[in-house]
Amino acid sequence: MKKMMTGGAAVSALALAATGVAQPAPKPKIEAVYWLSAETVSGMATGQPAGVEKNLSLQLGSMRSSTAPSADHLPPQGLRAGDRLPLVSPRGTTPKEEGKPDYRPGPQQPTKGRIELYWGCGEQAPAGQPVVIDLATMKPGAASPFGAIPNVKAMVPPSAGRHATYGEWPGGKNGTRVPRAASLIGDHVVQGNYSPEMRFAVAGTNDFLAPLAPRNAELGSGAVKVSWPALANARGYIMTVTGARADGTVVMWTSSAMRMPGMALPDYLEQSDIARLVQQRILLAPEATECVVPAAVGKASESAMLMMTAYGPEANYGSPRDAPTGWGVKLRTKSTHMGMLGVDLASLMSGADAESDAPASDIKPKKKRGLLRGVVGSALGLPG
């Protein structure tokens, strides 16, 4: 006995037949994902006061199992890292279970210390700041005195624990650096025996971000104006300062207009989260080019560290709808800087005052500058 179509279904079928419009083919199931994380680093983290480096991390995860996995990334010549980047699969290791510690904790020691917490850009800290935190009085389960941690979506890249087969470059070796002139622009191909072939092209708007180059200017009040050239394609910025008073009190500041822990944000952020955090003034807007660190923070320490991050754009690529197997690629970018608050590191380490034409031997540096020279030299491994 033939099954009759309902009235609605029959009308729909007749309409499609009359117009000649076919139903769209379903998207292929995603069998493999590939992430590229591109970071531009400047400042002390490079080992040189005015150094610039570029780091690249490649991660491939597949639902297919392979006893002898092999995969390569064929980059454009502009990356200047070779014709093939081998995506190495870890061997002889068992992925750790989520949340399971790999150590046996010892007896808990009482936490001691005092922290002064500041936030927001401005020459003077507003009323209500700093919030003073006595670590010895903090109770488990009590509300954090550091403020709320921003609600952001976790970015979970491919990993050996989440995929049947996993490969990465540089394969667990030390050093993910590519040449300073490296570029991601152009055609990329990823091929292997445990994932479908992936072909995608990176446009100029999704290349490595330019390096951050913040300049410090001490104001008469003791505040420090930090300014920088706006980065093309940056989506938002955040800065943090950490220093210490002579009595051991730690001073922490963040450019966020809302009180929050200085290191609360992850290394990379989803684009929707970046836009929302800019609206909430947790991140500085992409058009921002300066922020004044309050005088109370500038005077707090003779060797305060300045950290800055610019969150860049993200690009997503995928398999054609008619592909036999599905795949997805994510490219994310950021630029980071580490330096000393109130100090132009390049001028400091050159041994000459940027505001003077006198030779370095004739300059009598300020006490603060002399102390910072020792701190910076030690941090960079330079002779005293």
NUPA-343329 format. One record per residue (C-alpha): y, x, z. Coordinates in steps of 0.001 Angstrom, whole numbers, plus 500000, padded with zeros to 6 digits. Example, Ala and Ser with C-alpha at 12.3 -4.5 7.8 and 13.67 -1.06 7.14 Angstrom:
REM residues 2
495500512300507800;498940513670507140;
END
This chain:
REM residues 384
500000500000500000;503333501468498949;505988501953501606;509244500198500749;512612501912501338;515106500173503568;518204498725501943;520466501583503032;518063504288501879;517574502588498529;521314502341497950;521772506036498797;518966507083496468;520377504988493615;523875506419494199;522590509997494044;520599509230490908;523607507629489250;525978510516489982;523478513277489391;524431514959492714;521562516798494413;521249517212498152;522215520765499305;519323523096499945;518748523876503637;519940527252504858;517180529858505171;515988530676508676;517716533751510096;515083536470510424;517283539499511052;520719540276512472;522786543431512098;525812544472514137;528401547162513417;530694548135516321;533639550269515179;535914551914517771;538950554152517338;539578556387520382;542740558327521216;544078560381524105;542229562154526887;538857560547526166;538636562717523032;538947565948525030;542334566678523446;545668565303524663;546662563892521280;543171563666519794;541777560829517701;538120560010517090;536166557209515467;532875555921516872;530380553728515053;527313551976516446;524746550242514191;522098547855515578;519423545981513608;517175543348515148;514381541464513363;511896538743514218;509263540564512145;506860542945513866;506121546359512409;503845549121513637;505697551709511550;509282550459511331;511633552069508849;515188551045507929;518352552647506558;522008551779506139;523481552895502821;527227553112503452;530139553544501046;531200557117500386;534405556524502337;532485556532505625;531838560256505094;528707560164507219;526074560787504549;524249558759501929;521763557220504399;522068556410508074;518526556065509498;518128553146511901;515752554639514459;513350552411516394;512780553465520030;509215554617520669;507114554898523797;509415552796525957;508955549368527472;512059547182527451;513329546489530946;513202542892532099;516557541197532397;517916541549535910;515078543749537162;516375546935538808;514795550242537866;515526551814541250;514739551176544891;518017550487546712;518684552411549887;520379551165553044;523731549521552447;526711551551553621;529812549774554918;532525549559552284;535885550969553284;539195551366551550;542492549701550774;543705548482547392;547142547348546274;546862544989543315;549726544385540845;549892542554537528;552313541596534759;554970543488532766;558380543996534342;560590546631535924;560160545136539390;557002543501540744;557654539783541412;557489538184544853;553963537949546204;552943541353544920;551130543464545734;548065541685547008;546636544063549602;542844544160549755;540981545627552719;537463546252551445;536083546445554994;537006542804555640;535525541347552462;532703538894553141;529741538229550808;530178534922549016;533891534669549811;536475534135547067;537400537384545363;540859538662546337;541076540351542939;541658537023541215;539680535064538680;537541536775536071;538492535350532647;535898533017531197;534761534627527958;531675534275525816;529217537115526208;528630539081523023;524938539969522861;524101542502520135;520571543156518864;518309545073521246;514725546215521679;514216543644524417;515375540670522336;513748541366518973;510238542039517718;511502545151515930;514745546989516561;516517549965514985;519782551728515747;522050554505514589;522577557166515816;519173556542517373;519929557318521002;521325560769520198;524503561993521822;527548561444519686;528291558376517575;531339559957516004;532159559738512330;534922561802510685;538485560908511626;539183559926508011;536102557664507866;536524554197506396;534221551155506331;535831549692503226;533408549104500360;529851548015499632;527125548340502267;523358547920501915;520812547682504725;517146547928503737;513930548297505666;510308547268505914;510886544781508726;513987542914507535;515350541413504328;517749543482502269;521364542914503335;524279543469500989;527885542965502064;531351544310501251;533944545218503890;537576544506503056;540544546567504177;541495544054506860;538220544779508662;538307548571508588;538624550769511688;541819549988513583;544518552656513616;544684554775516793;546830553602519684;549769555917520328;551617554682523434;554744556548524537;555897556707528172;559517556569529281;560368556823532975;563243554519533957;565746555230536680;564090552645538935;560781554496538820;559265551965536439;557608553253533268;558224551655529881;555174551984527674;555836551373523982;553672551693520895;553769551057517145;552190547694516402;548689548072514972;547989546270511720;545240543648512228;545242543910516035;544608540548517700;545755541349521247;546295544150523784;545645544850527432;546678547773529642;545528548891533065;546759551557535473;544784553066538336;546237555552540796;546248556469544479;548803557006547210;548775560060549449;547097558023552218;544172557181549933;545276553642549057;544180552781545509;546842551146543354;545691548952540462;547790547168537832;547080545186534690;549424543915531978;547931540421532340;550431537799533534;547631536342535665;546023538091538626;542630539435537631;540479542536538123;541780545328535935;538434546052534267;537264542441534030;537188542124530236;534209543379528216;534418546067525555;534557543526522723;535711539900522648;534975536907520434;537891536002518179;538281532558519747;538431534145523203;541065536638522056;543293533837520753;542889531841523975;543560534834526234;546750535587524281;547888532000524857;547102532364528560;549079535656528602;546049537542529850;546264539591526661;549545540801525216;550314539179521867;549518541119518660;553239541463517900;553955543063521299;555191546664521153;556130547403524774;555361546607528398;557121547922531508;554875549046534363;556627548032537634;558421550679539688;556102550140542664;553170551151540454;555027554031538800;555867555506542195;552405554946543631;550697558057542388;551298561476540885;548271561167538598;547829557524537650;545567556838534673;546753554542531875;544117552720529836;544909550563526816;542753548484524480;543628546756521220;541109544099520212;540687543943516462;539336541460513924;535738540501513371;533930539916510086;530702537975509577;528499538158506509;525324536253505658;522564535718503149;523114533436500146;521966529838500618;519229530311498008;517875533508499601;514161533417500526;514921534777504008;518095534557506047;520133537328507666;523479537747509386;525846540693509838;528664541032512402;531356543733512257;533633544049515314;536510546451515904;538732547806518670;541020550727519477;541232552379522915;543493554947524561;543401556894527816;546306558923529181;548483559642532197;551136557122533216;554645558435532649;553486561476530700;553505562322527005;550262564305526979;550920566060523686;554269567396524915;552893568237528348;550009570347527097;552154572107524505;554042573716527389;557458572559526174;559687569774527395;560132567277524542;563755566779525588;564635570480525501;564862573112522787;564253575905525300;561026577901525060;558228576877527383;558723579966529586;562305578865530401;561368575341531466;561015574443535122;558807571355535178;559240568629537753;556875568592540683;555152565558539239;554736567210535861;553323570362537429;550776568392539405;549840566365536347;549352569518534320;546650570574536751;545044567128536792;545081566820533007;543835570357532509;540977569751534880;540091566469533203;540103568107529782;538270571227530944;541246573474530181;542066576644532117;544645576286534883;
END
